[in-house]
Amino acid sequence: MVSLITRLDSDEADFSRRLSSLLAFEAAEDEAIDRAAAHILASVKASGDNAVLEATNRFDRLNASSIAELELSREEMQAALNALPAARRSALETAAQRVRAYHERQKVECGSAGFSYCEPDGTVLGQKVTPLDRVGIYVPGGKAAYPSSVLMNAIPAKVAGVQEIIMVVPTPDGVKNPLVLAAAAIAGVDRVFTIGGAQAVGALAYGTATIPQVDKIVGPGNAYVAAAKRRVFGTVGIDMIAGPSEILVLSDGTTDPDWVAMDLFSQAEHDELAQSILLCPDEAYLNAVEDSIRRLLPQMPRQEVIRTSLANRGALIKVRDMQQACEIANSIAAEHLEISANNPQQWADQIRHAGAMFLGRFSSEALGDYCAGPNHVLPTSRTARFSSPLGVYDFQKRSSMIFVSEQGAQTLGRVAAELAYGEGLQAHARSAELRLKS
C-alpha cells in the first residue's frame, strides 16, 4: 500500500536530518518575478495612475478608462452586505464582533495610552502611543477570495485608531466577490480600489493622483505581491512576507483520529506547499490517523492539492512522550499549533514558539481562521521564534517623551558631556554643557 504521508520516528538515528529536510523551505525569489515586480513599481512611481491603470487592464482583463472607475463606493459595499443570505450575514457579523472584541482588549492590555513618570528632580520621561494615519490592506482576488482576511486586517487597524483604511482587491474579468465587499462594510474600510498585483502595492506605497499613499501595507498576496512588498519596505512599513500555511498537532492519542486527519487537511488544502505534521507517542494512534487520511481524502473537493501537500511536506511522527513532542514543537515554531490532548495547558506551558496555540480537542484551527477572535495573520516558516501575530500594536507607533527639568539637566548634562567627549563628538558635549550652571 502506497503511503500518503511521510512517517518518522524520533528514535531513528537520522531523525534530526530527516525532520530538517522536511521543514526546509525557502521562498524562492524567482528572478523573473522580481524583475517584473520591479518594472511595475518603477512605472507606478514614475507614471502613477496611468501605470496602475495599464497594468490592471492588462492583468485583470478589464477595460477601465480611469482609476476612478475602479474605486467602489461605500453604498456598493453596504449593498453587498444587505444582499447576503441571513445565515451568511449573521456568521460574518458574529466573526467581526469577536475579532473586534479581542482586539479591543488587546489595545487595553498593550498599554495604548502610553505612560509617563516623574523623577525627584522634576524630569518627566514617558512614551506616547499614536496610531498610523493611513493603512493599505491587500486582499487576494481571482482564484481565491478571503473575507476573513478583510476582518483580520481591517478591524485591528480600526481598533488601533487608524484614520483611513484603503483596501485593494483585484477583480479579474470584473468579477467582484460580494462577501469580500460585505466584510469591508462591516470592518469599516474607508475606500476600496479594484486593483491588485505589484501595481496595487506600488500605488499604495508611492501614492498616485487618485490613490493616496499609505504608511503601512498589510495582507497576503501572490509571488508578485510578495516581491513588491519586499521592494517597497522602507518607503512604507509592511506586516510580513508570509510563507505557506502550517499546522502542527501534538496529540496524546485521545482525540478522534478523524478529527485530527481533517485538521491536517484544513491546512494542506491551501496549496501544495502547505505543511501538516502530527506528533504523537502512540504508534497505534498514528496508524489510525493514517487510516483516516486514506478513507477521508477521496471525499475532499481539493483532494489533489491535499494529496500533494501531505506527500511532499506532511508527516506523522512518533515521539517518545509528550515532553519530547513539546521540545520538537519549539524547534519547529509552527504557525498553528494544536495541542489535542487531555489537560492541554500543561503542555502549552512548555511551548515558547508558536504563532497561535489551540488548546484541547474542540479547538480546531479552522475556528481561529474565521471567528474565534485572535488574529489569523501569523508568522510562518519558523519566524514565530521572533515575531508575533498581527495585532493592534502593528498599527501603532511609539514616541519617547523627554522633559528634562533645570535640576535634572545639571546631572544628565555632565554624564552626557563625558560620554560625548569619549566618542569625539564635541558639539554634543557642548550642547549639554551650555545648560549647566557655572
N, C-alpha and C positions, 0 to 999 in steps of 0.2 A: 504494500500500500504506500503510495507516494505521500510524503509528509507535506502538509500545507504550511508549516511554520517551523522554524529552527528550534531544536531542543538543546539546552545547555545544562551543565551540572557544575556547581561551584567547586566540587571536589576534583574535577578534571584538572590534569596538570597544565593544560593550555587554556584554562578558563579565562584568565585575565586578557590574554591576547585575543581570544575569540570575541569576548564582550567588547573590547576596544574597537575591534574591526566592525562589529555590528553597529556600534554607536557612531562611528566615524561619519561625519557629514560636513562638507564644506560647501557653502552656497557658491557654486561655480560661477564666477563672474565672467560670463560669456563676453568676449571682446567685441563681437558684432553687436550685441545688445547694448553694451556700454557705449560704444561709438554712436549707435543710433540715438540713444537717450541724450548723449552729449550734444549731438547735432540739433535735436529738437529743442533742448534747453537753450542753446545759443540762439536759435531762431526766435524763440519766445522772448528772450531777454532783449533781442535787437528789434523785433517787429511787433511784439505784444499781441493784441487781438488778432491781427491778420495771420500770424503764425499759428496761434491756437485754433483759429477757425479752419485754416487749411489742413492742419493735422487731424482735427476732429472730423471734418467731412471725409477725409481720405480713409482714416482707420475705422470709423464707425458707420461709413457708407451713408452719410447724411448729405443734405443739400441746403444747409443753412446759409443765409446771406450776411448774418452778423452774429456776434456773440450774444447780443441782447435777446435774440430769438431762443437761445439755449438756456436762458435763466427761467426757472419755474417760479410762479407766484405762490404766495402763501395760500391763496384760495385754492390752487390746484392741489397743494399738499393736504389741506383740510378736506377737500372733496374726496381725495383718495381714502382718507381716514373714514369719512362718513359712508363711503360705499362698501367698506369691508363687511363681510358677514358678521353677525353679532358675536359669535363664539371667537372668531379670529381677532376682532377688535378688543374683546374683553381680555384675551390672552396677552395681546400686545400692551394694553394699558396696565395689566397686572405686572407684567415684566418690567415696564418702565417705572412703575411705582416702587417696586422692590429695589431696582437699581438705584433710583433716586434716594430712597431711604437709607440704603447702605452708604452711599457716598456723602450724604448729609452728615451722617455720624462720623465718617472718616474726616470730614472737614473740621469738625469739632475736636476730635481726638488728635489731629495733627497740629493743633495749635495755630489755626489760621488767623487768629487775631494778633499773632506776634507776641513779643514780650519786651519788657524793659526792667532795669533795676538801677537803683541809685546807690553809689558808693559814699562812704562817710564824708569825703571832701566835696560832694556835690556833683561829681561826674556821673552822667547818666549814660548807660550802654543798653542796647537792645536790638531788636530785629523787627522790621516792618514787612508784612506779607501782603503782596498785591497780586491780583490776577493778571494774566496776559490780556492784552487789548483785543486781539483778533486771532482766531484759530481756524485752520483749514482741516476739514475731515475728508479723507479719500474713502469712498465706498465702492467696492467692486461692482461691476455690472457685466452684462454679457452672459457667459456660461453660468455664473453663479451670482445670486443676489442675496445680500445678508442684512435684513432689517435689524437683526440683533447687534450687528456692528455699529449701526447708527446709534442705537441706545447706549451702547457701552462707551462710545467715543464722545458723543454729544452731551450726555447727562452729567458726567463728572466735570466737564468744561463749564456747563451752566452752573452747577453747584459751586464751583470754584469762583464764579463771578465774572467769567469771560464776557466781554461786552457784545461780541459779534462772532457767530459761527458761520463759516462759509463751507458748504458741502459741495463736493464734486462727485458726480457719478456718471460713468459712460452709459449711453443708451444706444447700442449698436442697432442699426436699421430703424432708429427712432422708437424702439420698444421700451416703455417705462414700466418699472415694477411698482404696482400700487402699494404693496406692503412696505417697500422702502420709503416711499413718499409719505405714507401714513406714519411710519416711525419717526420721520423727520418732523412731522407736525407735532407729534406727542412730545418729542425730545426738546423742542424749542429751537430748532435750526432756523437761522435768520434768512439765509439766502442759499439757493441751490442752482448750480450750473450743470447741465447735462454734458459734461466733458470728462475725459479720462486719459489714462496713459501718462507718458512723460510730459506731454504738453500741459496737462492739468496741474502736475506738480510744479512745472515752471511758472505757470500763471499765478499760482498761489505764492510761490517763493519770491518772484520778482514784481508781481503786480502788472496789470495792463490798464488800458483806458477804461475797461469795463469791470474787470475782476480786481478787487483790492488785494494788496499784499498782506500776508498774514505773518504772525510771529512764530507759529509752530504748525507743522503738518503731522497729523496722526492718521492711522488707518492702514489696512493691508492692501496690497495690490500685486500685480504680476511682476515678472522679472524686469520689465521696462520701468515700472513704477519704483521698484526697489533700487534700481540703478540710478534713477533720477533723484530719489531721496538721499542716497549717498552723496551725490554731487552737490546738492543744494544745502547740505548740512553746514552750518556756519553762517550762511546767509539767513537761514531760519533754523529753528530747532526741529527735531524730528523725534518721534516716540522710540522707534527701534527698527531694525531690519529683521523681520520675522522669518524664521525657517519653517520647515514642515511641522505639522501638528504632532504632538507626542502624548501618549498616555502610558503610565507605569502603574501597574496594580500590584499591591502587596496583599496577599491573601493567606489566611491560616487554614484554608480548606473548608470553611464552614458556610460559605455562600453558594447558592445555587450555581452550578457551573455554566448554565445557560446565561445567567445574568452577566457573569464575567466575560464570557465569549462575546456577548453583544456589546459590552463596554469596550472591548478591544476593537470590535468592528466600528464603533462610533467614531474613532479617530482614523482608522485605516481607510474609511470611505472618503475622507477628504481628498486625498490624492495618493499616487503610487509611492511617494517619498515619505509619507506619514509613518510614524513608528508606534507600535503597540507591543508592550512587554509585560509579562506576568512573572512575579517572583513568588514561590511557594515552597515550603519544606516538605510537602506531601506529594510524592510522585503519583500516587493513585489519583489524586485530585487533578494534577496536571494532565493525566491521561483522560480524565473525564472532561476537562475543558477542551482538549483537542478533539474529542468525540463530538462535543457540542459545536465546535467550529465547523467540523466536517458536515454535520447534519443541518446547521442553520445557514451556512453560506449560500446554498442554492436558492434560498428564499429572498436574498438581498438584491434589490434592483441594481445596486452598484457592485455586484459581486466580483467583477473582473478587476476593478480598482482595489477592492479589499484583498483579493487573492494575491495580487502583485505586491501590495504593501506588506502583507504578512509574510510572504515568501522571501522577500528581499531584506526587510528591516524588522520583522517581528520576531519574538522569541518567547518560549515558555522555559523558565529557568528554575531548576531545583536548587534550593539553598539548604544549608544545614539547619537553620532555625530562623525565626522572625528577627532576631537580633542581627544576624548577618544580612537579612533582607534590607534592614534599615541602613546598614553600612553601605551596601551596594546602591541603595536609593540615593544616598547622599553623594555618591560618586557620579551617578547618572544625572542628578539635578534636573529632573523632568519638568516639563511644562505643566502637565496634570498628573497628580499623584493620588490614586485611590488606595485607602487602607481599608480593605474589605475583610474585616476581622471582628471577633469579639473584643470588647474593650479597646477600640482603636486608639483612644487617647494615649494609652501607654506607649504605643509605637510612634504616634505623632510627636510625642515629647522628645524622641530621639532623632527627628528629622530636622536638618538645618537648611537643606537646599531643595526647594520645590517652588514652582510658580504658584500653584494653588493646591491645597490638600482637601480631599473629600473623605470624610471620616464615617465609617460604618457602611454596611451593605446596602442601605437605602439611598446613599448619597452618590448617585450616578453622576458621572462627569457631564452628561448632557444637560442636567439641571443647571449646572454652572454656566454652560454656554448660553442659556436663554433667560433664566428667570430667578435664580437663587438670590442674586443681588450683587455679590462681589464681581469685579470686572473680569471679563473673559479675554482681554488683551494681556497676554502673559509672555514672559521670557522663554525662548526656545533654545535648542542646541546648546544646552548646559550653561546658558547665560544666567539661569536662576542662581548660580553661585554668587553673582554680584549685582543683579538687577531685580526689579520688582514689577508687580502687575501695574498696569495703567491705573492712575487714580487722580484724585483732586490735586494732589501735590505736583502732578505733571503739568498742570495748567496755572500754576502759581510760581512766583519768583520771590526771592527774599533779599531785602536791602538791609545792610548793617546800619544801625543808628548810633552815632557817637556825639555826645555833648560833653566836652571837657570843661570843667569849671576852672576859674583862675587858680584856685589852690591845687587842683589836680594837675594843671599844666606845669607846676613847679617840680613835681615828682616825675611825671611822664616825660617832660621835656629833657631832663638830664639823662634819663635812660635812653630815649630815642637818639639824642645827640651822640652819646657814647657809641652806640651801635652804628650810627651813620658814618661817623669818622672811621670806624673799623672797616666799613665797606668802601671807604673812599668817596663818599657822596656828601661833599661839604655843604651843598645848598640845603640838603635835607637837614643836616645838623644845625645850620644857622637858622633855618626856619623854626625849628623847635627852640633854639636858644634865645631868639628875639623876644619870646614870650616869657622868659624867666625874669624875675625881679632881680635887679642888680644887687 
